[in-house]
Amino acid sequence: ELLVNFKVKEGLGPGTENYSLRHQLFEEIKKLDPNKKYFTVSTHDDAPMGGFPKDTKHFYAGGNSDFGTDPIPLIWSGFKSFEDPQKMMFCSFVGSVTHDVRRKMLQVLDNQQGYLLRAYHWQQSVPEDQQKLFKTAMEHSRFTLCPRGYGSTSYRLYESMQLGSIPVYISDKLLLPWSDELNWDDFCVLVHPSNLDKLDSKLKNYTEAQVRKMQLKLQEVYPLYFTIPAAYNQIIKRL
């Protein structure tokens, strides 16, 4: 067993401790018995990486790796569920611009009625006032814009679920965990970046009955599929 603990803020370039640790890990992976079966679980955007045996099963969340076989959620359990079915705010996004998809989304929706849009430059430590606005906007929004970032998905997608706000997942590579059991259209709005010009009308065409049905579906599926214990169970079931 090899325990590797990367310190992201120290970088991964040549000469760093992380660089050495990563290549030590890759060397250990090469020594795995090819006659045995393996699986990995990773949440980093670029993971998994390395020369794994051919039939290794990779549960991955970031979306940038070509090795990923089974999408899993980026789970965040720091928020308590928030009961506010009225959701007086129509739609919101509070976050950093870390991908062209986010930039295009903001350009298309700028000045559209009903949106709270706050965009910032990415920084490792998010100021407390931005954190508070992020949570407050999300828990009071009927829809939350969840565009991809550096990776194909984001924690925001699952945070919005946790707070009862219908996620609007915008990505050119949709990672939809447990889609063999779930119909994501029942509780999430799925949007390809090429269709961003139609997004406003799409959201505003949802009826009150449709919105309420999606909110109820969120309450049903979140504890069964998107908590940490639920994800463990789903992974074990697929091994």
Disulfide bonds with the S-S distance in Angstrom:
none
